[in-house]
Amino acid sequence: MDIITSSIISACLSGIPILLVGGLVYLAKRNLKNRENPLTKDLLRPPGHSVNKRLQEAQFNVITEMGVACIAFYYPPTYLGILYYFEGSVAPLVAASVIIVMSIVLIMTLAKVFKNARNVFTLKLGYECEIAVAQELDRLMLLGYRVFHDIQGDEFNIDHIVVGPNGVFAIETKGRRRPMSKEVDKRSRHKVTCYDGRLEFPSWTETEVFNQANRQAKWTSKWLSSATGNPITAMPVIVLPGWYIERKERSQVPCIAGSFNSFKALVPKLKGQTLSPSEIEAISHQIEQNCRTQDFGRARELNSTKLVTQ
């Protein structure tokens, strides 16, 4: 048996588990082909929808790379075993070449697994924080506010937009883990100090979040002014769920903790733009159109079927 034939057989044997799993997934989907999803209308984007899609993609990448790592790990012994079985011996140069090449592939793949796994944990925290903030923001509707989530901009998204009598607020949620090292005082692990243009966490400082919030508010202002035909000025707001905020000086961009009590106490006091009921309705209509997505219901299933058949 020549080397090429042995390589093909080894690759097929190493990839059998992945092929079996893929085949079972295809059969499971095929069993539902005679039933369609009853949801035919574009739904509003749920909180953290963009982050959740990136999270799912990162998780899929981890699973795929784990499969590649398994193949790279089992391929050398499988290939060399087949070659030895049919030839009776394996040239040292061939054995060394196979082991070295597949070791390089394995190391590179494991590096990707580590990178994507870290990304999964980061995105998971961001997604959970957006959900937590959204649940508290939604309660503002009891006070007459309109609340929208995951609004799509130009190659970016705004986590939440709140519309009420005192203005339009573009809200940026930031999920940050608390430090647990011994160098950080236990009494200050949950505390972030807010200055004008600077956030001081227990062991690091951030400033870019203010620039990001301002950029998103300016984009929102420009978009809604063009869409409604009236000048709209959106106010940027930063929300830090799970943190206690200590304010040292007045900030042009308000920073709020992610609890309903904080929203209830501070949002009505924000001095944005005074809006009439008709203006609130017009603004809400434009935002709602932007929040529609085909990622759910029948449209999603039809799109996924087209991708499979192409």
C-alpha positions in Angstrom: 0.0 0.0 0.0 1.4 3.4 -1.0 1.7 6.4 1.3 -1.2 8.3 -0.4 -3.6 5.5 0.0 -2.6 5.0 3.7 -3.1 8.8 4.3 -6.6 8.7 2.8 -7.6 5.7 4.9 -6.2 7.2 8.0 -8.0 10.5 7.5 -11.3 8.7 6.9 -10.9 6.6 10.1 -9.9 9.6 12.2 -12.9 11.6 10.9 -15.5 8.9 11.4 -16.9 10.4 14.7 -17.3 13.8 13.2 -19.0 12.4 10.1 -21.4 10.4 12.3 -22.4 13.4 14.4 -22.9 15.5 11.3 -25.0 12.8 9.8 -27.2 12.5 12.9 -27.8 16.3 13.0 -28.8 16.2 9.3 -31.3 13.4 9.9 -32.7 15.2 12.9 -33.4 18.3 10.8 -34.7 16.2 7.9 -37.3 14.6 10.1 -38.9 18.0 10.5 -39.1 18.9 6.8 -42.9 18.4 6.6 -43.6 20.9 9.4 -43.0 24.6 9.3 -42.4 27.2 12.0 -45.7 29.1 12.7 -43.8 32.4 13.3 -43.8 34.3 10.0 -43.5 37.9 11.3 -40.1 39.6 11.9 -39.7 39.7 15.7 -38.1 42.5 17.7 -34.4 41.8 18.6 -34.1 40.5 22.2 -31.6 41.9 24.6 -28.0 41.0 23.7 -29.0 39.4 20.4 -25.8 40.5 18.6 -23.6 39.3 21.5 -25.5 36.0 21.6 -24.9 35.4 17.9 -21.2 36.1 18.4 -21.2 33.8 21.4 -22.8 31.0 19.5 -20.2 31.5 16.7 -17.4 31.3 19.2 -18.8 28.2 20.8 -19.1 26.6 17.4 -15.5 27.5 16.6 -14.4 25.8 19.9 -16.3 22.6 19.0 -14.9 22.6 15.5 -11.3 23.2 16.6 -11.7 20.4 19.2 -12.6 18.1 16.4 -9.6 19.1 14.4 -7.4 18.7 17.5 -8.7 15.1 18.0 -8.0 14.3 14.3 -4.5 15.8 14.6 -3.9 13.7 17.8 -5.2 10.4 16.6 -4.0 10.7 12.9 -0.3 9.8 13.4 -0.8 6.5 15.3 -3.7 5.6 12.9 -1.7 6.4 9.8 1.5 4.8 11.0 -0.4 1.7 12.3 -2.0 1.2 8.9 1.3 1.7 7.1 3.1 -0.8 9.4 0.3 -3.3 9.1 0.5 -3.4 5.3 4.2 -2.7 4.8 5.7 -4.5 7.8 7.8 -1.4 8.7 7.7 2.4 8.7 10.6 4.5 7.5 11.9 6.7 10.4 11.8 9.8 8.2 8.2 9.2 7.3 7.2 8.6 11.0 9.1 11.7 12.1 7.6 13.8 9.3 4.0 12.8 10.2 4.5 13.3 13.9 6.1 16.7 13.5 3.5 18.0 11.0 0.5 16.8 13.0 2.1 18.1 16.2 2.4 21.6 14.7 -1.3 21.4 13.6 -2.3 20.2 17.0 -0.4 23.1 18.8 -1.9 25.7 16.4 -5.4 24.3 16.9 -5.1 24.2 20.7 -3.9 27.8 20.6 -7.1 28.7 18.7 -9.2 26.7 21.2 -7.7 28.7 24.1 -8.3 32.0 22.3 -11.9 31.2 21.4 -12.6 29.7 24.8 -11.5 33.0 26.4 -13.7 34.8 23.9 -16.6 32.6 24.9 -16.3 33.5 28.6 -16.0 37.2 27.8 -19.0 37.2 25.5 -21.0 35.1 28.0 -20.5 37.7 30.6 -21.4 40.5 28.2 -24.6 38.7 27.2 -25.7 38.0 30.8 -25.1 41.6 31.7 -27.2 42.9 28.8 -30.0 40.5 29.8 -29.8 41.7 33.5 -29.9 45.4 32.5 -32.7 44.8 30.0 -34.8 43.1 32.6 -34.5 46.1 34.9 -34.9 48.7 32.0 -38.1 47.0 30.9 -39.7 47.9 34.2 -39.4 51.6 33.2 -42.3 50.9 30.8 -44.5 51.0 33.9 -43.4 54.7 34.2 -44.3 55.5 30.6 -41.0 54.9 28.9 -40.4 53.0 25.7 -37.5 50.5 25.9 -35.7 48.9 22.9 -32.8 46.5 22.8 -29.9 45.7 20.4 -30.4 48.5 17.9 -28.3 48.1 14.8 -25.9 50.9 13.7 -23.2 51.2 11.1 -21.2 48.0 11.8 -22.0 48.3 15.5 -24.9 47.9 17.8 -26.4 50.0 20.7 -27.3 47.8 23.6 -30.5 49.7 24.6 -32.4 52.9 23.8 -34.9 54.4 26.2 -37.4 57.0 25.0 -39.4 59.1 27.4 -40.8 62.6 28.1 -37.3 63.8 29.1 -35.5 62.5 26.1 -33.8 59.7 24.2 -31.1 57.8 26.0 -28.5 55.6 24.2 -27.4 53.1 26.8 -24.1 51.2 26.7 -23.9 48.2 29.0 -20.4 47.2 30.2 -19.9 43.8 31.9 -16.8 43.7 34.0 -15.6 40.9 36.3 -14.6 41.8 39.9 -11.0 41.2 40.9 -10.4 38.5 43.4 -6.7 38.8 44.0 -5.3 39.4 47.5 -3.8 42.7 46.4 -7.3 44.2 46.1 -9.1 45.2 49.3 -12.3 43.0 49.8 -14.2 46.2 50.8 -13.5 47.8 47.4 -13.8 44.9 45.0 -17.4 45.8 44.1 -16.8 49.5 43.8 -16.1 51.7 40.7 -15.3 55.4 41.0 -16.8 57.6 38.3 -15.0 60.8 37.1 -15.8 62.9 34.1 -14.4 60.8 31.3 -12.8 58.1 33.5 -13.9 55.0 35.3 -11.6 53.7 38.1 -12.1 50.1 38.9 -10.3 48.4 41.8 -7.3 47.5 39.8 -7.6 49.2 36.4 -8.9 52.4 34.7 -11.1 52.8 31.6 -11.7 55.9 29.4 -12.7 54.5 26.0 -16.2 53.6 27.2 -17.0 57.3 27.3 -15.9 57.8 23.7 -17.9 54.8 22.6 -21.0 56.0 24.4 -20.6 59.5 22.9 -20.2 58.1 19.3 -23.2 55.9 19.6 -25.4 58.8 21.0 -24.2 61.1 18.1 -25.1 58.4 15.6 -28.5 57.9 17.2 -29.2 61.6 17.1 -28.3 61.8 13.4 -30.3 58.8 12.5 -33.5 59.7 14.4 -33.3 63.3 13.3 -33.2 62.2 9.6 -35.9 59.5 10.1 -38.4 61.7 12.0 -37.7 65.0 10.3 -37.3 66.7 13.7 -34.0 67.5 15.5 -33.4 64.8 18.0 -30.5 64.8 20.5 -29.8 61.5 22.2 -28.0 61.4 25.6 -25.3 58.7 26.2 -25.6 56.6 29.3 -23.2 54.0 30.7 -24.6 51.1 32.8 -22.4 48.9 35.0 -24.4 46.0 36.3 -23.3 44.4 39.5 -21.1 47.3 40.6 -21.5 50.0 43.2 -20.8 53.4 41.6 -19.1 56.1 43.6 -19.3 59.5 41.9 -16.4 61.9 42.6 -17.4 64.6 40.1 -20.2 65.4 37.7 -19.9 63.5 34.5 -21.2 64.6 31.1 -22.0 60.9 30.4 -24.1 59.6 33.3 -23.0 56.3 34.9 -25.7 54.2 36.5 -25.7 50.9 38.3 -27.8 48.2 36.7 -30.7 48.0 39.2 -34.3 49.1 38.8 -34.0 51.4 41.8 -31.1 53.2 40.1 -33.0 53.5 36.9 -36.2 54.6 38.6 -34.3 57.2 40.7 -32.0 58.6 38.0 -33.5 58.2 34.5 -36.5 60.5 35.1 -34.0 63.1 36.4 -31.8 63.1 33.4 -32.0 66.4 31.5 -32.3 65.3 27.9 -34.7 66.6 25.3 -38.3 67.4 26.2 -40.5 65.3 24.0 -44.3 65.4 23.3 -46.3 62.2 23.1 -46.5 62.5 19.3 -42.7 62.8 19.1 -42.2 59.8 21.4 -44.5 57.8 19.1 -42.7 58.8 16.0 -39.3 58.1 17.5 -40.4 54.7 18.9 -41.8 53.7 15.5 -38.5 54.4 13.8 -36.5 52.5 16.4 -38.9 49.5 16.3 -38.4 49.2 12.5 -34.7 49.0 13.1 -35.0 46.4 15.8 -36.8 43.8 13.6 -34.9 40.7 12.7 -35.3 37.5 10.6 -33.2 35.5 12.9 -36.3 33.8 14.4 -39.2 32.0 13.0 -39.8 30.7 9.4 -37.5 33.2 7.7 -34.5 31.8 9.7 -35.4 28.2 8.8 -35.8 29.1 5.1 -32.5 30.9 5.1 -30.7 28.0 6.8 -32.2 25.5 4.4 -30.9 27.6 1.4 -27.4 27.6 2.9 -27.5 23.8 3.3 -28.7 23.3 -0.3 -26.2 25.8 -1.9 
